[in-house]
Amino acid sequence: MKGGSVAIGAGLVALYTLMISSADGITKLIAGSYAAPQLFVLSSMIVMALSIGFTRLTTGRGRLREGLVTSAPRAMAVRSGLTVLACIAFFNAFRDLPFADVFLFIGLMPIIAGLLSGPVLGESVRPQIWAALVAGVIGMICLMPGGIQGASIGHLWAMIAAVSGTGSMVAARYIGRYETNALAQVFYPNLAIFVAMSLALPFVIAPMALADIGWAATYAVFLFAARWVVVVALRLLPAYVATPLMNLQFVWMVIIGAAFFGEVPSMGTLLGVGIVITSGVWLLYDQMTVTAKAAASHGEARPASA
């Protein structure tokens, strides 16, 4: 992996954090008024339509099916199932908990990614990487100064969301080894969401105001763009590097929480964000250093073998 690829991957992750934070803000805005299936049926339909539209633009009308075929169907099925579970869990977590509490569990995702990357992806995690990951988790703890004594069902949803969400991302990187079609990784998880949520929709459907339909559509656009971008990013960066960088999401959520929900960040929150950003930069620097050394070693070895 080249240093330029690492920088591009990091930039894509930063863009992802902005888009997914905006989607999360919309989720929190309307989660109290509607059940999860209603939001996700509408949004997944829009995301699938966008996936099909962009596939037709890139492959041509006659090659639509070819453009959406996946070369890793079993891994795609696992990713799709985990995505459905993560969507439900995050929806309930954002509905029941303040942003800071949810993000405490999101902060555990780098550790989960590190644990999964070994057996699933065969990616070694060096001691300094674990140190950076632990620093990131400490930052997450600072975001919840009251501690975890007041755990509730919302916290359980948040933990389920963190585990399933990380599993979906690791599966995306695994699939990326066998295909470069990022749109397939956007289409099939959303197809799974649509099918699963449609089964529950008749029992929870409620009339939606036009403004809320607009918010749901905006949510879908942000989600489509974010998922497309993160699939590309996970082809360029190891999962244990990408997920700590995703903690930049905290910065955007502090801004959104203060601007739209009146959630003024405490000093503990600001300290936590600072630690998170530092650990993410550390991981990125470490990865770029290792990449540069590997490239230099490869260049030195080539003349000797000639």
Secondary structure, DSSP 4 states (H G I P E B T S, - for coil): --HHHHHHHHHHHHHHHHHHHHHHHHHHHHTTTS-HHHHHHHHHHHHHHHHHHHHHHHH-GGGHHHHH--S-HHHHHHHHHHHHHHHHHHHHHHHHS-HHHHHHHHTTHHHHHHHHIIIII-----HHHHHHHHHHHHHHHHT-TT-STT--HHHHHHHHHHHHHHHHHHHHHHHHTT---HHHHHHHHHHHHHHHHHHHHHHH-----HHHHHHHHHHHHHHHHHHHHHHHHHHHS-HHHHHHHGGGHHHHHHHHHHHHS-----HHHHHHHHHHHHHHHHHHHHHHHHHHHHHHHHHHHHHHH-
